């Protein structure tokens, strides 16, 4: 059954859109709003704006806009109900389980629902059932508290073939969806299905906003490791891509923001133990080498990344490669080697959180120091050729740093570490930068050729009826939020003012504006559709602008509403200078501002009609059609008189 309207409004009221958007976008305050690079299209200059007062977002580049529900729908590819559930989970607003709709509106939502169901099932098996007692005792022996178990959603999969499957079927979850979620596996002989996780401690893997995406199942009895793997992990699914996910980020992101630093470890229990000990800014890459996608996620929260690695050759290589990628993304990068034989979980269990933090602070190394000491330990500095190779490898990594000032600092530090004059290292750096640029140019050329081939085949010509571009600087009347493209005529500034006033002031303002404006005076397309929607609301006696901003009247009107609410739609002072009409500010005298904007919009329409008559008069004169010229002259005089009356505000006296 649907989520009740009052619950939706409770969630809407609780949401802080700035906080939600910052999970995806680095936002900086600009006046009363927050700006950042748009997550919906590629750009170099921030055009994505969030208004915390209105709880709306809008991108002035791709015209994508709306409220928090719309933001999650767009960026996560979920439906409205799932966006409400996600925000309810985030802000601790309970939604009764029976209100969860098992008939999800699309495959992605169905998988997320199945994973959420499984996480609750595993957690209850661990904390509320007798068969989960051995697993709970094991976790307690490891030092994990009930609060930590709940925080990370730890669970237990009963040692039975179909415990989860049977319960899921009783709750009418679709078998095919359970398979797509990676929760059940078909038997080899095709005779049925069985649970993927059996007799294991379950570690749910959350997205950065708290959605369950996957699971890792750890074997409970160490003696069984001889016969089966220690961990069983979820397969890649519609919602889970290992290279994009960092374990523990949902729990760690606030601590990471607070410290500007993230610690990267290898294991799930490392994350949990450190977090419980008060070291909250820690995540794990879930058994993969640190990927570009994971670093891109971290870039939203951290300025520095510290890698804790195993003291072996594989661990050192992974740490070095991770630092290179982190530096290339513009973040600071460091590595820390724990004492031989210790992992973060063991170290913090023995020594505590504060000594662990002190150790990390004292033993961190940047890339030049780490790479040079690694080479020394491995006998890589024995010959002049070896030393030059190491120097060049370090400079190759430094050359990838995007900030030239930071590159300079790293070269100076490399000079201190290696004893090589920085002038020699700068020559190496320039050579490497030139090679990087040549490679980048080749990639760009290949990409251009790849893009040109299909576009040359499909590009419409002028004869094909390609639509002209919308006027620059104003939101277009229609948009396609899936790809950021826009089409249709642009809103006039006066329309922007009137729509914002109606959205902000409700019924009385709608009555004033639409009582004096005809629908066909609004720009054809979405603007006229929005005006018509206001008129229908007014006639029905229920003018509720929030329905428009909440998407209840369609995505197109929602985006247009967000656009006019987010833009600074104060009427231009140039209007007053040009027409000698006072232009009140919206917030000071909204009804006077509406009357002023209506005058300008009506005059715009009359001016368009005058221009059309003028063109017809010219054509008629060229053709010698004197009778037609005379009629058009009379029409012109009538229009000019109408314009004078509008300027005086005669229409307001009707």
C-alpha positions, 0 to 999 in steps of 0.5 A, a space after each residue: 500500500 502507498 505511504 500515507 501523505 502525512 508520512 511523506 510530509 513528515 519526511 519532507 519536513 525533516 529533510 535537510 537538502 543541503 545535507 542530502 546533496 552533500 553526499 554527492 556534491 561538494 557544496 560551498 556557501 554563496 550568500 544564502 545558498 550553496 553552490 557546487 558542480 552539478 552531479 547531472 552533467 559535466 561542467 567546470 564552473 559551479 552552476 548547481 544551487 541548493 536553497 536551504 530555506 526552500 529546500 529546493 535545488 536547481 542547476 542553471 546549466 542543465 535545468 534539472 531541479 526539484 526537491 529532495 525526493 526528486 534529487 534522489 530519484 534522479 541521482 539514484 534512479 529510483 521511484 518516488 516511494 523508494 526516495 521517501 523510504 531512503 530519506 525516512 531511513 536517513 532521518 529516523 522516521 519509522 515507516 510501518 513494515 506493512 506499508 512497504 510495497 512488495 510490488 516495486 515499480 521497477 527492477 532496481 527498487 525491487 532489488 533494493 526492497 529485497 536487500 532491505 528485507 534480507 538485512 532485517 532478517 539477518 539482524 533479527 536472526 543474530 539478535 533475537 533468535 536462539 540459532 543466532 546465539 553462537 554468532 552473537 557470542 562470537 561477536 561479543 568475544 571480539 569486543 563488539 557491543 550491541 550498539 556497534 552491532 546495530 550501527 553496522 547492521 550485523 546479522 546471522 544467516 542460519 545454517 539452513 538451505 532455505 531459511 531466508 528463501 522460505 521467509 521471503 516467499 511467505 512475505 510474497 517477495 518475488 523469487 526472480 528478484 531475490 536471484 537478481 539481488 544475489 540472495 538465492 542461487 538456483 540448484 545445478 539440477 534446476 530443481 529449486 533454489 537455496 540461500 547464498 549465505 548459510 551459517 555465516 556472520 553477515 556484514 551488510 554493505 551500505 551505500 553512502 546514504 544508507 541503502 543496503 546494496 550487498 552482503 559479505 558472509 564470514 564463516 563462523 567456525 575457523 576450522 571450516 576454513 579448510 573446506 570453504 572460503 572465509 568470506 562469501 560476497 554478493 555478486 555484481 547486481 543492478 544496484 551493487 558495483 564493487 568498484 564504486 562502493 566503500 565499506 563503512 562510508 555511511 557510518 564514517 562520512 560525518 567524521 571524515 568531513 569533520 577531520 578532512 581525512 579518511 583512513 583506508 583499511 582492508 577488512 570489515 572488522 578493521 572498520 568496525 573495531 576502529 569506529 567502536 574505539 572512536 576512530 570514526 573516519 575509516 572505510 575499507 575498499 572491500 577486498 579490491 585495490 582502491 579504484 578511481 570511482 571510490 576515490 571520486 566518492 571520497 573526494 566529496 568528503 575528504 581532503 586527505 587519504 591515509 592508507 594502512 597497508 599490510 607489511 608485505 610486497 603486495 600491500 606496499 604495491 597496493 598502497 603506492 598505487 593507491 597514493 598515486 590515484 589519490 594524488 591524481 584526484 587532487 587529494 593528499 595521500 599518505 601511507 602508514 605501516 603498522 607493526 609487523 603482525 598487527 592489523 588495525 583491528 588487533 592493534 586498536 583492540 590491544 592499545 585503544 583508539 587514542 594510541 592508534 591515532 597517535 601512531 598513525 599521525 607519527 608514522 604517516 609517510 607521503 609518496 616520495 618518502 614512502 617510495 624511496 624507503 620502499 626501494 631502499 628496503 627492497 635493494 632498489 638503490 644499489 646502482 646509479 641506474 636503480 636510483 635514477 629509476 626510482 627518482 623517475 618513478 616518483 616524478 611520474 607520480 608527482 606529474 599527475 597532481 593537478 595543482 601546479 603549486 602542490 606539484 612544486 612542493 612535492 618536487 622540493 620534498 623529493 629533492 630532500 628525500 633523494 638528495 637530487 637537486 630540484 632543478 634536475 627533478 623539475 626537468 624530469 617533471 617537465 618531460 613527464 608533463 609533456 608526455 602526459 599531455 601528448 597522451 591526453 591529446 591522443 585520447 581526446 582525439 580518439 574520443 572526438 572521432 568516436 563521438 563524431 561518427 554517430 553524430 555525423 550519421 544522425 545530425 539533423 540539417 536545417 532542412 530537417 526542421 531542427 529547433 532553434 536553441 533557447 534564449 541564453 540566460 533563462 530556463 527553457 520551457 521544457 527539459 529532459 532530466 535524463 540527459 540534461 537536454 533542453 528545448 522550447 522557448 525560454 521564459 520571459 523574465 516577467 513570467 519568472 517573476 509572476 510564477 515565483 510570486 504565485 508559488 510563494 503567495 498562493 491563492 490570493 496571488 493566483 487570483 490577482 495574476 490570472 484574473 488579469 492575464 489570459 492564458 495565451 499571454 504566457 509563453 506557449 508550452 510549459 509556461 502556459 501549462 503551469 499557468 493553466 495548472 494554477 487556474 485549475 487549482 484556483 477553480 477547484 478552490 485548492 491552490 497548493 503550490 507545494 504540489 507543483 514543487 513536489 512533482 504531483 503535477 509532473 516532472 516538467 512543471 516541477 523543474 520549471 517551478 524549481 527554476 523560478 524559485 531558485 533564480 533571483 527573479 527580482 525585476 530588472 531596474 532596466 525595465 523601470 528606466 526603459 518604460 518609466 514604470 516603478 519596479 517594487 522588490 518581490 519580498 517588499 511588496 509582492 502584489 505591487 511587483 506582480 502588477 508591475 510584471 503583468 504590465 511588462 508581460 502584456 506590453 511584451 505581447 503587444 510589442 510582438 503583435 506590433 512587430 508582426 503588423 509592421 512586417 505585414 505592412 512592409 510586405 503589403 507596401 512592397 506588393 502595392 496592396 493599398 487597402 491592406 496597408 490601410 487596414 494594417 495601419 488602423 490595426 497598428 494604431 489600435 495596438 499602440 493605444 492598447 499599449 498606452 493603456 497597459 502602461 497606465 495600468 488600465 487593465 487593473 481597473 477592470 
